[in-house]
Amino acid sequence: MIASAFLADFVAVGFFFYSYSVFFIPLSEEFGTSRMGTSLGITLFGLIGALISPWIGSLLDRSSVRAVMLPGVLVSGVGFVLLSLVQDELQFYLVLALVLTTGVTAMGGITCAKLISSWYRRRLGTALGIAAVGISASGVIMPPVATWLIDSFGWRIAMTSYGGFIFFVLLPGLYFLVISHPRDIGQLTDGGPTAVPSGRAELQLQHDVPLPRQFPWSTRKLLRTRTLWLLVLCFGFMYSSVQTLFTHVVPMARDLDIDAYSASLLVSTAAFAAVCGKIGFGLFLDAFGGRNSLYSMFGLQITGLAIISLSPGFWPLLLACCIFGLGYGGGVPVQNTLTSNIFGSDSIGKSLGLTRLLSAPIMAAGAPLAGWLFDVYGSYQIAWWYHIAGLVVTLLVFMSLPSRARLMQ
């Protein structure tokens, strides 16, 4: 199941999110849009995904992973083919928002987290970390692949190629690999007796805080829980900085006279570092808990953004992307592990969906704001400072919090 989640997340994230920075300038030139206008593509991707995430999450908790993932794969393939055919900016945004985003949201992310949390409990952080490597592996591989496809055949053929891979490789592969729950084939979670985990809800802030409920949470109860809002704040600012970096780092590098292939290497480097971060934070979570993981994750991202804000040359940018990627890599295993441990595997779909929806305004603001600031001031520096400030404030909030059960109130 880890391999299935790896492959699904590889395509769901890498084929659009990690590739978009490479498509950025060709799309801008094709449709004659500003940096801010082109940035709206990644913003729509995030916003629509956030809006439908609670519905996807509830559907996952009520039905099966296969019933959600496989249709999502099919819709994603259709979305990429349709993107290759659009003739103007409006058509691009409509296909992106209504078709592609729906497909990839159903295929990866929450769906993969549900799959893994259904199969593993004892080493859940490690399992989620390894599965999430697919996200970052796509970031290593897809930017140079997208660069080659665009340079050789144009961006439309590149989009068509993505759709073909989904139809002829991903869809049949997941059809035969994915099993929604171990009970579907007469097995038990972790290969042992099934049991509801104690769900120690530290925000993994400490190991001895019991989860007050061990049955599915209602939406009303989730919305009244302080911990959910803390997760919204934390991962809203974290993923906002990630979206901005992966949308604008290539255009920024090109503005610094860095060639296209070297610029795409910045994205690949950040993604490769995130591979190490996902595995490392998965192990770190199981050993030391969530508070230390959160501190480390934010510290690395802040350091990387601080270097980028100086608008240095290629090598300092490469180092900064590496540092940032290590921190960003912790996001998926940390968020999914905390959510599963706090709210239980039966409610992970709904709770992750609500978290994504509520954090959408924070996440959505980053990339278009950076584009607008560039259009106005001719520089990304203020945008990087904005993200640094958001991460610092969030980190200070967590550092000031009590670490015991009243966080669940």
C-alpha positions in Angstrom: 0.0 0.0 0.0 3.0 2.3 0.6 3.9 1.8 -3.1 0.4 2.6 -4.2 0.3 5.8 -2.2 3.8 6.7 -3.4 2.7 6.4 -7.0 -0.6 8.2 -6.6 1.1 11.2 -4.8 3.9 11.3 -7.3 1.4 12.0 -10.1 -1.1 14.0 -8.1 1.5 16.6 -6.9 4.4 16.3 -9.4 2.5 16.5 -12.7 1.0 19.9 -11.9 2.3 21.5 -8.7 6.0 20.8 -9.2 5.8 21.3 -12.9 3.9 24.6 -12.9 7.0 26.7 -12.2 8.5 25.3 -15.5 5.2 25.9 -17.4 4.9 29.4 -15.8 6.7 31.5 -18.5 5.4 29.5 -21.6 1.8 29.9 -20.2 2.4 33.6 -19.5 3.7 34.2 -23.0 1.0 32.1 -24.6 -1.9 34.0 -23.0 -0.2 37.3 -22.4 -0.7 37.4 -18.7 1.2 39.1 -15.9 3.1 37.3 -13.2 0.2 37.7 -10.9 -2.3 36.5 -13.5 -0.2 33.4 -14.2 0.1 32.8 -10.4 -3.6 32.4 -10.2 -3.3 29.0 -11.8 -1.6 27.5 -8.7 -3.9 29.5 -6.5 -7.0 28.1 -8.1 -5.5 24.6 -7.8 -5.1 25.1 -4.1 -8.4 26.9 -3.4 -10.7 24.5 -5.3 -8.8 21.6 -3.8 -9.4 23.0 -0.4 -13.1 23.6 -1.1 -13.8 20.0 -2.1 -11.4 18.4 0.4 -14.1 18.1 3.2 -16.4 16.4 0.7 -13.6 14.1 -0.4 -12.7 13.4 3.2 -16.2 12.6 4.3 -16.6 10.4 1.2 -13.5 8.5 2.2 -14.7 8.0 5.8 -18.0 6.6 4.5 -16.9 4.5 1.5 -13.6 3.1 0.4 -10.2 4.4 -0.9 -10.7 2.6 -4.2 -14.1 4.2 -4.8 -12.5 7.6 -4.5 -9.0 7.2 -5.8 -9.7 5.4 -9.1 -12.3 7.9 -10.4 -9.9 10.6 -9.4 -7.1 9.1 -11.5 -9.5 9.0 -14.5 -10.6 12.6 -14.1 -7.0 13.7 -13.7 -6.0 12.2 -17.1 -9.0 13.9 -18.7 -7.9 17.2 -17.1 -4.4 17.2 -18.5 -5.6 16.3 -22.0 -8.2 19.1 -21.9 -5.5 21.6 -20.7 -3.5 20.8 -23.8 -6.4 22.0 -25.9 -7.4 25.3 -24.3 -7.2 28.4 -26.4 -7.3 31.2 -23.9 -6.6 32.0 -20.2 -10.3 31.6 -19.2 -10.5 28.1 -20.6 -7.3 27.2 -18.9 -8.6 28.3 -15.5 -12.0 26.6 -16.0 -10.4 23.2 -16.9 -7.9 23.5 -14.1 -10.5 24.4 -11.5 -13.3 22.1 -12.5 -11.6 19.0 -13.8 -7.9 18.6 -13.0 -8.1 19.9 -9.4 -11.1 17.6 -8.7 -9.2 14.6 -10.0 -5.9 15.1 -8.2 -7.6 15.9 -4.9 -9.5 12.6 -5.1 -6.4 10.7 -6.2 -3.7 11.8 -3.8 -3.2 13.7 -0.5 -6.1 12.9 1.8 -6.9 9.7 0.0 -3.3 8.4 0.4 -3.3 9.4 4.0 -6.5 7.4 4.6 -5.0 4.4 2.8 -1.8 4.4 4.9 -3.6 5.1 8.2 -5.9 2.1 7.6 -3.0 -0.2 7.2 -0.4 1.0 9.8 -0.6 2.1 13.4 2.6 1.1 15.2 5.0 3.0 12.9 2.5 5.3 11.3 4.8 8.3 11.1 7.5 6.2 9.3 4.9 4.7 6.9 3.4 8.1 6.1 6.9 9.5 5.6 8.0 6.8 3.2 4.7 7.0 1.2 5.0 10.8 1.0 8.4 10.5 -0.6 6.4 10.1 -3.8 5.5 13.7 -3.6 9.0 14.9 -3.3 10.4 12.3 -5.8 8.1 13.8 -8.4 9.6 17.2 -7.6 13.1 15.9 -8.3 12.1 14.2 -11.6 9.3 16.2 -13.1 10.8 19.8 -13.4 13.7 18.6 -15.7 11.2 16.3 -17.5 8.8 19.1 -18.0 11.6 21.4 -19.2 12.7 18.8 -21.8 9.2 18.2 -23.0 8.4 21.9 -23.4 11.8 22.7 -25.1 11.4 19.7 -27.4 7.7 19.6 -28.2 5.9 22.6 -26.6 3.8 22.9 -23.5 0.7 21.4 -25.1 2.4 18.2 -26.0 3.8 18.1 -22.5 0.3 18.3 -21.0 -0.9 15.5 -23.4 2.0 13.3 -22.4 1.0 13.7 -18.7 -2.5 12.6 -19.6 -1.3 9.6 -21.5 0.9 8.4 -18.6 -2.1 8.6 -16.3 -4.4 6.6 -18.6 -1.9 3.9 -19.7 0.4 3.5 -16.6 -1.1 4.9 -13.4 -4.7 3.9 -13.8 -4.1 0.1 -14.5 -1.3 0.1 -11.9 -3.5 1.4 -9.1 -6.4 -0.7 -10.2 -4.5 -3.8 -9.4 -2.4 -2.5 -6.4 -4.8 -0.6 -4.2 -6.7 -2.4 -1.4 -8.7 0.0 0.7 -8.4 -1.8 4.1 -6.6 -4.9 5.4 -10.0 -6.5 6.3 -10.9 -6.5 2.6 -8.4 -9.4 2.2 -8.8 -11.0 5.6 -5.8 -9.2 7.2 -5.4 -7.0 10.3 -3.8 -3.6 10.7 0.0 -4.0 11.3 -0.5 -7.7 10.9 -1.8 -8.0 14.5 -5.1 -7.7 16.3 -7.1 -4.7 15.4 -7.4 -2.1 18.1 -8.3 1.5 18.3 -5.1 3.4 19.1 -4.9 5.4 22.3 -4.5 8.3 19.9 -2.4 10.3 22.2 -3.2 13.8 21.3 -0.2 15.9 22.2 -0.7 17.8 19.1 1.9 15.3 19.7 3.0 17.8 22.2 3.5 15.1 24.8 3.2 11.3 24.7 0.8 10.9 27.7 -2.3 12.9 26.7 -5.2 10.6 25.8 -7.6 11.2 23.0 -10.9 12.1 24.6 -12.9 10.4 21.8 -12.3 7.1 20.0 -15.1 7.2 17.5 -15.8 9.3 14.4 -15.9 13.0 15.1 -18.7 15.2 13.9 -18.0 18.3 11.9 -19.4 20.5 14.6 -17.2 18.8 17.3 -14.1 19.2 15.0 -14.8 22.9 14.5 -15.1 23.5 18.2 -11.7 21.8 18.9 -8.8 24.2 19.5 -6.3 21.7 18.1 -7.9 21.8 14.6 -7.5 25.6 14.5 -3.9 25.3 15.5 -3.3 22.8 12.7 -5.0 25.2 10.3 -2.7 28.1 11.3 0.4 25.9 11.3 0.0 24.2 7.9 -1.7 27.2 6.3 1.4 29.3 6.6 3.7 26.4 5.9 2.0 25.4 2.6 1.6 29.0 1.6 5.4 29.4 1.6 5.7 26.2 -0.3 3.3 27.2 -3.0 5.1 30.6 -3.4 8.5 29.1 -3.6 7.6 26.4 -6.2 5.6 28.9 -8.3 8.1 31.7 -8.3 11.6 30.4 -7.7 12.2 29.5 -11.4 11.0 32.9 -12.7 13.1 34.6 -10.0 16.1 32.6 -11.0 15.6 33.5 -14.7 15.4 37.2 -13.7 18.8 36.7 -12.1 20.1 35.4 -15.5 20.2 31.8 -14.4 19.5 29.5 -17.4 16.3 27.4 -17.6 17.8 24.0 -16.8 19.7 25.4 -13.8 16.6 27.2 -12.6 14.6 23.9 -12.8 17.3 22.3 -10.8 16.4 24.6 -7.9 12.9 23.0 -7.8 14.4 19.5 -8.1 16.9 20.2 -5.3 14.2 21.4 -2.9 12.1 18.3 -3.8 15.0 15.9 -3.3 15.8 17.5 0.1 12.1 17.0 0.9 12.5 13.3 0.2 15.1 13.2 2.9 12.9 15.4 5.1 9.9 13.1 4.7 11.8 10.0 5.7 13.8 11.8 8.4 10.7 13.5 10.0 8.8 10.2 9.8 11.4 8.5 12.0 11.8 11.7 14.1 8.0 11.7 14.8 7.9 8.2 16.0 11.0 8.8 18.3 10.5 12.3 19.6 6.9 13.4 19.0 5.3 16.3 17.3 6.4 19.4 19.2 10.1 18.9 18.3 9.2 18.0 14.8 7.2 21.2 14.3 10.0 23.3 15.7 12.6 21.7 13.4 10.3 21.9 10.4 9.6 25.6 10.8 13.2 26.4 11.7 14.5 24.9 8.4 11.9 26.6 6.3 12.6 30.0 7.9 16.3 29.6 7.3 15.9 28.7 3.7 13.5 31.6 3.0 15.9 34.0 4.7 18.7 33.1 2.3 16.4 33.3 -0.7 15.2 36.8 0.3 18.7 38.1 -0.2 18.4 37.3 -4.0 21.8 35.6 -4.2 23.4 33.8 -7.1 22.8 30.2 -8.1 24.8 28.4 -5.5 23.3 30.2 -2.5 19.9 29.7 -4.0 20.6 26.0 -4.4 21.6 25.8 -0.7 18.5 27.7 0.4 16.2 25.4 -1.6 17.9 22.4 0.0 17.4 23.7 3.5 13.8 24.8 2.8 13.1 21.4 1.2 14.3 19.5 4.3 11.8 21.4 6.4 9.0 21.3 3.9 9.5 17.5 3.7 8.2 17.2 7.2 4.9 18.7 6.4 3.0 15.6 5.2 4.1 13.1 7.7 3.8 15.6 10.6 0.4 16.8 9.6 -1.0 13.3 8.8 0.4 11.6 11.9 -0.8 14.3 14.2 -4.3 14.3 12.6 -4.5 10.5 12.8 -3.3 10.3 16.3 -5.5 13.2 17.5 -8.8 12.4 15.7 -8.4 8.7 14.8 -8.1 6.9 11.5 -11.9 6.8 11.2 -12.0 10.6 11.1 -8.8 11.4 9.3 -10.5 12.1 6.0 -12.9 14.6 7.4 -10.4 16.3 9.7 -7.8 16.6 7.0 -10.4 18.0 4.6 -11.6 20.6 7.1 -8.0 21.6 7.9 -7.3 22.1 4.2 -10.5 24.1 3.6 -10.0 26.4 6.6 -6.4 27.0 5.8 -7.2 27.8 2.1 -7.3 31.6 2.5 -3.8 31.6 4.1 -2.4 29.1 1.5 -4.0 30.9 -1.5 -2.7 34.3 -0.6 1.0 33.6 -1.0 1.7 32.9 -4.7 -0.5 35.7 -6.2 0.7 38.1 -3.6 4.2 37.4 -4.6 3.3 37.9 -8.2 1.6 41.2 -7.5 4.5 42.4 -5.4 6.9 41.6 -8.3 4.6 43.4 -10.8 4.6 46.5 -8.5 8.2 46.5 -7.2 10.1 44.4 -9.6 11.3 42.1 -6.8 10.2 39.2 -4.8 12.0 40.3 -1.6 8.9 41.6 0.2 7.1 38.4 -0.6 9.8 36.3 1.0 9.7 38.5 4.1 5.9 38.1 4.3 6.3 34.3 4.5 9.2 34.5 7.0 7.0 36.6 9.2 4.1 34.2 9.0 6.2 31.2 9.9 7.9 33.0 12.8 4.6 34.2 14.2 3.1 30.6 13.9 6.2 29.1 15.5 6.0 31.6 18.4 2.3 30.7 18.9 3.3 27.0 19.2 6.2 27.7 21.6 3.8 29.6 23.9 1.2 26.9 24.0 0.6 24.5 26.9 1.5 21.0 26.0 -1.2 19.0 27.7 -4.8 18.0 27.3 -6.4 21.4 27.3 -5.2 21.8 23.7 -8.1 19.4 22.9 -10.7 21.7 24.4 
